[in-house]
């Protein structure tokens, strides 16, 4: 459970290591005493003041900027003090120690506690607070722009509109339950069925964009699998546009997985090159092969690579059969498995070949593979106008959709039970509230903010 302590908190808010500028951030109910102890003067609100930072013995530590953001007009909603100094680790530690010495009530902030306080003080809702972390961690330009839109409240605004519509319908249903003597045909006069259809249609649009936003944030995991020397490492290098993996004619060169992240239309694609799948007497290679099978089971998509120059060779074909027999049945029957026929620059594809024919060496067919990977991921929207989303958001929207479907089924019945309809609407309302944090449990909040960096 999250503590609701009003203790003033402090942290270094910039990344570790050396830099041009480093920031020490403080937040608390009243920081006037700390400011007086540090500088012997008041600071003008929201004005950067250039002055000397000194220790308790008045020995200079550094010179820099101090900015005071009085409550409630600050990031956290409390008094906030930022000290901007030169970005040396020792300098920042000295400033941190000086502040702790000047105000014994200060304590080091937990990861994410500044943003947690912003949420608790109604400066941000939960979806916006998560977008802060997503913006910091964005691995593509599209993800960063989408996180910025979520931080500005675009995603929350759509959720709030849906919640308002559900609330209005709930009010009508529960008012009818409270006054049954009126004998009003609620479902007809309030157009409950039509309203439910409209809400569901609006929800479907938000859910679709949330799925796309989740892809921008999390990307997809793609495993390159196949026998040794089919060109897995060459394909990884071709997709990444860099020499991430060592390529040699020697079978078994790749002993462990090599991972590279590329972006296709802004979607992060985590490509994992694995050890060639074969029986081996080499202990290290056997461990690598075992890890390859583990990656195959966890992947969002598996590219089963085949060597066109060896198709028809008995020993090679036997190896293909052994791999296919060991692949999980669910994977074999799903769209997550894609057959890739490599080395088309050196050999033609047999008639009736189903899959993507390419040459990792020449680049032929790579564009088609990129498009197919997006198709497998379920990507179809352009990043403009999208908001970043998380898996938990998608789950909550799916739950909302399920409850609305049940509510519609109840409303369609000739003997509709309004109490059951009201309950499904309440559950839909609660599921939407989980996204922005209106009904979020303390355990959920603790899990979310603990993943933030310290100082944020």
C-alpha positions as a printed NumPy array, in Angstrom:
array([[  0.   ,   0.   ,   0.   ],
       [  1.267,   3.497,  -0.828],
       [  2.196,   5.601,   2.19 ],
       [  0.315,   8.888,   2.405],
       [  3.125,  10.599,   4.303],
       [  3.465,  14.351,   4.02 ],
       [  7.2  ,  14.204,   4.627],
       [  9.264,  16.516,   2.426],
       [ 11.259,  14.503,  -0.097],
       [ 14.446,  15.079,  -2.056],
       [ 16.286,  13.385,  -4.919],
       [ 18.763,  13.983,  -7.69 ],
       [ 16.47 ,  14.367, -10.701],
       [ 19.003,  13.992, -13.498],
       [ 20.611,  10.847, -14.832],
       [ 23.659,   9.468, -13.041],
       [ 27.081,  10.324, -14.413],
       [ 28.63 ,  13.563, -15.571],
       [ 26.723,  16.223, -17.483],
       [ 26.591,  19.936, -18.143],
       [ 23.754,  20.47 , -15.663],
       [ 22.469,  18.447, -12.723],
       [ 19.259,  18.991, -10.764],
       [ 18.402,  18.341,  -7.122],
       [ 14.637,  18.434,  -6.563],
       [ 12.759,  18.899,  -3.285],
       [  9.009,  18.7  ,  -2.653],
       [  7.077,  19.303,   0.561],
       [  4.259,  21.158,   2.248],
       [  6.337,  24.232,   3.157],
       [  9.928,  24.728,   2.036],
       [ 10.39 ,  28.296,   3.261],
       [ 12.525,  27.114,   6.19 ],
       [ 14.801,  25.078,   3.928],
       [ 15.189,  27.98 ,   1.496],
       [ 16.088,  30.343,   4.348],
       [ 18.621,  27.857,   5.725],
       [ 20.266,  27.356,   2.341],
       [ 20.345,  30.941,   1.077],
       [ 19.438,  33.247,   3.984],
       [ 16.772,  34.883,   1.83 ],
       [ 13.458,  34.312,   0.144],
       [ 13.23 ,  33.287,  -3.507],
       [ 10.842,  34.97 ,  -5.904],
       [  8.211,  32.498,  -7.056],
       [  8.942,  30.744, -10.347],
       [ 11.981,  32.909, -11.082],
       [ 15.408,  31.396, -11.695],
       [ 17.817,  33.007,  -9.244],
       [ 21.57 ,  32.733,  -9.805],
       [ 23.399,  32.392,  -6.497],
       [ 26.016,  30.473,  -4.538],
       [ 25.435,  27.01 ,  -3.087],
       [ 27.386,  26.65 ,   0.148],
       [ 27.757,  24.054,   2.873],
       [ 26.974,  24.611,   6.569],
       [ 30.377,  26.243,   7.086],
       [ 29.631,  28.733,   4.261],
       [ 32.221,  27.09 ,   2.034],
       [ 31.145,  27.297,  -1.591],
       [ 30.041,  24.064,  -3.241],
       [ 29.03 ,  25.549,  -6.607],
       [ 27.131,  28.392,  -8.209],
       [ 23.904,  27.785, -10.058],
       [ 20.187,  28.436, -10.305],
       [ 17.525,  27.995,  -7.632],
       [ 13.83 ,  28.012,  -8.534],
       [ 10.973,  27.953,  -6.036],
       [  7.534,  26.759,  -7.191],
       [  5.073,  27.521,  -4.358],
       [  2.08 ,  25.221,  -3.906],
       [ -0.246,  24.52 ,  -5.577],
       [  1.336,  25.772,  -8.806],
       [  4.008,  23.125,  -9.127],
       [  4.528,  19.678, -10.627],
       [  3.616,  17.869,  -7.41 ],
       [  1.05 ,  20.352,  -6.119],
       [  3.318,  20.995,  -3.101],
       [  6.126,  23.496,  -2.631],
       [  8.925,  22.478,  -5.006],
       [ 12.533,  23.669,  -4.96 ],
       [ 14.933,  22.9  ,  -7.801],
       [ 18.658,  23.456,  -7.53 ],
       [ 20.423,  23.461, -10.9  ],
       [ 24.176,  23.06 , -10.616],
       [ 27.03 ,  21.688, -12.691],
       [ 26.344,  18.054, -13.409],
       [ 29.183,  16.374, -11.562],
       [ 28.176,  13.442,  -9.337],
       [ 30.172,  14.74 ,  -6.352],
       [ 28.682,  18.248,  -6.634],
       [ 25.136,  16.873,  -6.665],
       [ 25.808,  14.565,  -3.731],
       [ 27.181,  17.52 ,  -1.759],
       [ 24.052,  19.554,  -2.525],
       [ 21.871,  16.61 ,  -1.538],
       [ 23.738,  16.2  ,   1.75 ],
       [ 23.517,  19.944,   2.466],
       [ 19.731,  19.937,   2.031],
       [ 19.319,  16.892,   4.262],
       [ 21.476,  18.588,   6.88 ],
       [ 19.519,  21.855,   6.653],
       [ 16.173,  20.118,   7.137],
       [ 16.318,  16.867,   9.139],
       [ 12.686,  16.144,   8.203],
       [ 13.723,  15.632,   4.579],
       [ 13.997,  12.065,   3.326],
       [ 15.153,  10.534,   0.057],
       [ 12.32 ,  10.06 ,  -2.425],
       [ 11.225,   6.637,  -3.563],
       [ 11.183,   5.872,  -7.307],
       [  8.303,   7.755,  -8.888],
       [  7.285,   9.55 ,  -5.697],
       [  7.274,  13.048,  -7.221],
       [  4.842,  11.927,  -9.933],
       [  2.893,   9.915,  -7.36 ],
       [  2.348,  13.109,  -5.378],
       [  1.28 ,  14.905,  -8.552],
       [ -1.339,  12.181,  -9.013],
       [ -2.474,  12.234,  -5.388],
       [ -2.76 ,  16.044,  -5.49 ],
       [ -4.854,  15.936,  -8.688],
       [ -2.204,  17.507, -10.897],
       [ -2.274,  14.434, -13.159],
       [ -4.602,  11.481, -13.523],
       [ -3.16 ,   7.976, -13.556],
       [ -2.992,   7.65 , -17.349],
       [ -1.118,  10.955, -17.557],
       [  1.236,   9.92 , -14.76 ],
       [  2.072,   6.716, -16.625],
       [  2.658,   8.771, -19.765],
       [  5.473,  10.611, -17.934],
       [  7.353,   7.329, -17.589],
       [  6.428,   6.283, -21.124],
       [  7.767,   9.542, -22.541],
       [ 11.097,   9.006, -20.778],
       [ 11.33 ,   5.388, -21.942],
       [ 10.083,   5.921, -25.517],
       [ 12.286,   4.045, -27.986],
       [ 10.922,   5.636, -31.182],
       [  9.872,   9.107, -32.27 ],
       [  6.285,   7.938, -32.795],
       [  6.164,   6.509, -29.267],
       [  7.516,   9.756, -27.814],
       [  4.94 ,  11.865, -29.668],
       [  2.124,   9.541, -28.623],
       [  3.287,   9.618, -24.999],
       [  3.284,  13.408, -25.205],
       [ -0.338,  13.346, -26.347],
       [ -1.279,  11.071, -23.448],
       [  0.568,  13.344, -21.03 ],
       [ -1.378,  16.328, -22.36 ],
       [ -4.599,  14.466, -21.516],
       [ -5.785,  13.257, -24.952],
       [ -6.268,   9.64 , -23.838],
       [ -7.819,  10.64 , -20.5  ],
       [-10.246,  12.983, -22.243],
       [-11.6  ,  10.153, -24.392],
       [-11.922,   7.871, -21.373],
       [-13.736,  10.599, -19.437],
       [-16.216,  11.12 , -22.266],
       [-16.989,   7.396, -22.254],
       [-17.356,   7.419, -18.464],
       [-19.746,  10.372, -18.643],
       [-21.96 ,   8.541, -21.138],
       [-21.998,   5.415, -18.99 ],
       [-22.771,   7.5  , -15.889],
       [-25.72 ,   9.171, -17.597],
       [-27.154,   5.818, -18.572],
       [-26.534,   4.438, -15.073],
       [-28.403,   7.389, -13.563],
       [-31.437,   6.718, -15.74 ],
       [-31.457,   2.995, -14.977],
       [-31.038,   3.418, -11.245],
       [-33.606,   6.227, -11.095],
       [-36.092,   3.87 , -12.739],
       [-35.2  ,   1.196, -10.167],
       [-35.764,   3.7  ,  -7.338],
       [-39.188,   4.763,  -8.614],
       [-40.841,   1.665, -10.087],
       [-44.328,   3.064,  -9.412],
       [-43.905,   5.484, -12.301],
       [-44.343,   2.512, -14.658],
       [-42.248,   4.125, -17.359],
       [-41.004,   1.898, -20.149],
       [-37.443,   2.891, -19.528],
       [-35.804,   0.932, -22.333],
       [-37.997,   2.598, -24.953],
       [-38.341,   6.147, -23.642],
       [-34.692,   6.528, -22.637],
       [-33.486,   4.799, -25.825],
       [-31.241,   2.617, -23.666],
       [-30.501,   0.207, -26.492],
       [-29.467,   3.004, -28.838],
       [-27.303,   4.613, -26.176],
       [-25.571,   1.327, -25.466],
       [-24.843,   0.874, -29.174],
       [-23.405,   4.385, -29.413],
       [-21.213,   3.915, -26.335],
       [-19.994,   0.536, -27.613],
       [-19.125,   2.009, -31.025],
       [-17.216,   4.865, -29.402],
       [-15.448,   2.4  , -27.111],
       [-14.396,   0.238, -30.073],
       [-12.649,   3.226, -31.625],
       [-10.792,   4.035, -28.409],
       [ -9.89 ,   0.359, -27.915],
       [ -8.464,   0.084, -31.421],
       [ -6.268,   3.149, -30.924],
       [ -5.236,   1.923, -27.468],
       [ -4.041,  -1.345, -29.002],
       [ -2.019,   0.635, -31.522],
       [ -0.642,   2.816, -28.731],
       [  0.357,  -0.269, -26.75 ],
       [  2.267,  -1.483, -29.798],
       [  4.119,   1.829, -29.979],
       [  5.079,   1.507, -26.328],
       [  5.923,  -2.181, -26.068],
       [  6.646,  -3.24 , -29.643],
       [  6.751,  -6.869, -30.696],
       [  9.281,  -9.625, -30.103],
       [ 10.391, -11.457, -33.252],
       [ 12.579, -14.549, -33.092],
       [ 14.725, -15.725, -36.008],
       [ 14.814, -19.532, -35.882],
       [ 16.21 , -22.25 , -38.097],
       [ 19.18 , -24.489, -38.722],
       [ 22.758, -23.175, -38.609],
       [ 23.882, -21.068, -41.583],
       [ 20.417, -20.348, -42.988],
       [ 21.167, -16.611, -42.694],
       [ 19.569, -15.639, -39.392],
       [ 22.395, -13.321, -38.373],
       [ 22.554, -11.838, -41.863],
       [ 18.829, -11.113, -41.729],
       [ 19.161,  -9.463, -38.313],
       [ 21.918,  -7.23 , -39.71 ],
       [ 19.847,  -6.45 , -42.806],
       [ 16.789,  -5.48 , -40.749],
       [ 18.85 ,  -3.413, -38.307],
       [ 21.019,  -1.812, -40.954],
       [ 24.07 ,  -2.508, -38.783],
       [ 26.472,  -5.342, -38.021],
       [ 24.879,  -6.522, -34.79 ],
       [ 25.694, -10.207, -35.237],
       [ 28.859, -11.955, -36.426],
       [ 28.391, -13.631, -39.794],
       [ 30.761, -16.413, -40.934],
       [ 30.391, -19.549, -43.086],
       [ 31.129, -21.648, -39.984],
       [ 28.052, -23.43 , -38.63 ],
       [ 27.316, -22.627, -34.992],
       [ 28.891, -19.159, -34.994],
       [ 25.963, -17.792, -32.976],
       [ 26.115, -19.495, -29.565],
       [ 23.66 , -17.271, -27.688],
       [ 20.859, -14.91 , -28.59 ],
       [ 21.677, -11.525, -30.117],
       [ 18.989,  -8.873, -29.844],
       [ 18.522,  -5.754, -31.91 ],
       [ 15.632,  -3.274, -31.824],
       [ 14.509,  -1.693, -35.063],
       [ 11.508,   0.461, -35.82 ],
       [  9.048,  -0.013, -38.633],
       [  6.688,   2.938, -39.087],
       [  7.464,   3.901, -35.505],
       [  6.687,   0.462, -34.042],
       [  9.607,  -1.012, -32.036],
       [ 10.452,  -4.501, -33.287],
       [ 12.76 ,  -6.48 , -31.01 ],
       [ 14.508,  -8.973, -33.296],
       [ 16.201, -11.902, -31.561],
       [ 18.791, -13.909, -33.478],
       [ 19.118, -17.35 , -31.888],
       [ 21.583, -20.201, -32.057],
       [ 21.037, -22.595, -34.951],
       [ 18.659, -25.412, -34.026],
       [ 20.508, -28.713, -34.21 ],
       [ 21.924, -31.492, -32.058],
       [ 25.454, -30.687, -30.884],
       [ 28.154, -32.267, -28.742],
       [ 29.394, -28.801, -27.774],
       [ 28.105, -27.938, -24.286],
       [ 28.033, -24.177, -24.934],
       [ 26.15 , -24.629, -28.194],
       [ 23.645, -26.98 , -26.508],
       [ 22.88 , -24.304, -23.926],
       [ 22.434, -21.759, -26.715],
       [ 20.032, -24.065, -28.569],
       [ 18.001, -24.624, -25.387],
       [ 17.704, -20.851, -24.954],
       [ 16.61 , -20.58 , -28.582],
       [ 13.644, -22.867, -27.925],
       [ 12.746, -20.783, -24.875],
       [ 12.729, -17.59 , -26.972],
       [ 10.541, -19.303, -29.586],
       [  7.917, -20.118, -26.971],
       [  7.818, -16.525, -25.691],
       [  7.925, -14.681, -29.041],
       [  5.122, -12.614, -30.521],
       [  6.234, -13.843, -33.959],
       [  8.669, -16.529, -35.152],
       [ 10.459, -16.369, -38.491],
       [ 11.289, -19.967, -39.446],
       [ 14.178, -19.481, -41.859],
       [ 15.021, -21.856, -44.717],
       [ 18.101, -21.936, -46.945],
       [ 17.107, -22.113, -50.629],
       [ 20.594, -23.307, -51.601],
       [ 20.171, -26.47 , -49.5  ],
       [ 16.519, -27.335, -50.109],
       [ 16.453, -30.91 , -51.401],
       [ 19.665, -31.962, -49.653],
       [ 18.662, -35.013, -47.532],
       [ 20.571, -34.057, -44.385],
       [ 19.243, -30.503, -44.502],
       [ 15.65 , -31.583, -45.204],
       [ 15.838, -34.024, -42.281],
       [ 16.849, -31.161, -40.003],
       [ 13.887, -29.094, -41.224],
       [ 11.535, -31.965, -40.425],
       [ 12.976, -32.332, -36.916],
       [ 12.543, -28.623, -36.181],
       [  8.976, -28.561, -37.522],
       [  8.094, -31.584, -35.385],
       [  9.313, -29.833, -32.247],
       [  7.64 , -26.488, -32.853],
       [  4.6  , -26.021, -30.57 ],
       [  1.361, -27.116, -32.25 ],
       [ -0.332, -23.847, -31.307],
       [  2.466, -21.92 , -33.024],
       [  2.302, -24.079, -36.165],
       [ -1.436, -23.421, -36.443],
       [ -1.221, -19.688, -35.775],
       [ -0.336, -16.643, -37.827],
       [  2.625, -16.001, -35.503],
       [  4.777, -18.416, -37.551],
       [  6.162, -17.043, -40.803],
       [  8.308, -19.073, -43.195],
       [ 11.264, -17.16 , -44.644],
       [ 13.151, -18.545, -47.655],
       [ 16.579, -16.915, -47.717],
       [ 19.474, -16.715, -50.208],
       [ 17.242, -16.038, -53.204],
       [ 20.254, -14.304, -54.77 ],
       [ 21.921, -17.725, -55.085],
       [ 19.014, -20.099, -55.715],
       [ 15.425, -19.91 , -57.011],
       [ 12.413, -20.692, -54.847],
       [ 10.696, -24.033, -55.616],
       [  7.26 , -23.774, -57.267],
       [  4.439, -23.362, -54.758],
       [  6.667, -21.903, -52.03 ],
       [  4.487, -20.316, -49.352],
       [  6.126, -17.602, -47.301],
       [  8.446, -14.695, -47.987],
       [ 11.31 , -15.225, -50.416],
       [ 14.214, -12.865, -49.838],
       [ 17.936, -12.338, -49.85 ],
       [ 19.443, -11.002, -46.635],
       [ 22.641, -10.377, -48.617],
       [ 21.165,  -8.242, -51.404],
       [ 18.196,  -6.849, -49.473],
       [ 15.619,  -8.173, -51.928],
       [ 12.352,  -8.972, -50.122],
       [ 13.294,  -7.145, -46.897],
       [ 10.619,  -4.491, -47.496],
       [  7.95 ,  -7.172, -47.869],
       [  9.112,  -8.746, -44.625],
       [  8.851,  -5.441, -42.778],
       [  5.276,  -4.991, -43.991],
       [  4.414,  -8.534, -42.97 ],
       [  5.813,  -8.015, -39.476],
       [  3.534,  -4.989, -39.024],
       [  0.613,  -7.074, -40.248],
       [  1.434,  -9.827, -37.747],
       [  1.603,  -7.245, -34.977],
       [ -1.855,  -5.937, -35.869],
       [ -0.584,  -2.482, -36.818],
       [ -2.743,  -0.549, -39.225],
       [ -2.942,   3.038, -37.979],
       [ -0.619,   5.941, -38.556],
       [  1.098,   7.269, -35.424],
       [ -0.3  ,  10.795, -35.897],
       [ -3.106,  11.34 , -33.399],
       [ -2.409,   8.161, -31.44 ],
       [ -1.972,   8.154, -27.684],
       [  0.386,   5.865, -25.836],
       [ -1.283,   3.032, -23.948],
       [ -0.329,   0.104, -21.769],
       [ -1.425,  -3.493, -21.602],
       [ -3.458,  -2.754, -18.469],
       [ -5.345,  -0.019, -20.356],
       [ -6.226,  -2.472, -23.114],
       [ -7.348,  -5.038, -20.524],
       [ -9.56 ,  -2.465, -18.815],
       [-11.111,  -1.416, -22.134],
       [-11.727,  -5.059, -23.051],
       [-13.429,  -5.571, -19.694],
       [-15.553,  -2.49 , -20.315],
       [-16.536,  -3.854, -23.73 ],
       [-17.535,  -7.181, -22.197],
       [-19.745,  -5.549, -19.557],
       [-21.383,  -3.296, -22.154],
       [-22.093,  -6.354, -24.317],
       [-23.769,  -8.071, -21.378],
       [-25.738,  -4.908, -20.652],
       [-26.904,  -4.81 , -24.28 ],
       [-27.931,  -8.473, -24.111],
       [-29.978,  -7.741, -21.01 ],
       [-31.549,  -4.657, -22.58 ],
       [-32.562,  -6.682, -25.648],
       [-34.567,  -9.172, -23.592],
       [-38.33 ,  -8.857, -23.481],
       [-38.164,  -9.506, -19.731],
       [-35.113,  -7.305, -19.152],
       [-34.027,  -7.092, -15.524],
       [-33.024,  -3.494, -14.844],
       [-31.051,  -4.466, -11.737],
       [-28.795,  -6.716, -13.847],
       [-28.464,  -4.005, -16.474],
       [-27.507,  -1.508, -13.772],
       [-24.878,  -3.891, -12.385],
       [-23.211,  -4.376, -15.775],
       [-23.131,  -0.62 , -16.299],
       [-21.548,  -0.192, -12.852],
       [-18.851,  -2.731, -13.701],
       [-18.193,  -0.987, -17.035],
       [-17.953,   2.32 , -15.184],
       [-15.469,   0.865, -12.681],
       [-13.309,  -0.643, -15.446],
       [-13.011,   2.757, -17.147],
       [-12.186,   4.343, -13.802],
       [ -9.209,   2.026, -13.389],
       [ -7.52 ,   3.657, -16.405],
       [ -7.45 ,   7.196, -15.013],
       [ -7.142,   6.061, -11.394],
       [-10.559,   7.08 , -10.153],
       [-11.062,   3.644,  -8.641],
       [ -7.458,   2.397,  -8.669],
       [ -6.368,   0.172,  -5.787],
       [ -3.354,   1.163,  -3.7  ],
       [ -1.538,  -2.   ,  -4.765],
       [ -1.956,  -1.037,  -8.423],
       [ -0.648,   2.476,  -7.796],
       [  2.348,   1.141,  -5.913],
       [  3.228,  -1.195,  -8.766],
       [  2.979,   1.593, -11.348],
       [  5.014,   4.27 ,  -9.548],
       [  7.709,   1.874,  -8.33 ],
       [  8.819,   1.48 , -11.949],
       [  9.618,   5.197, -12.291],
       [ 13.136,   6.55 , -11.949],
       [ 14.151,   8.245,  -8.702],
       [ 13.688,  12.015,  -8.888],
       [ 10.578,  11.656, -11.046]])
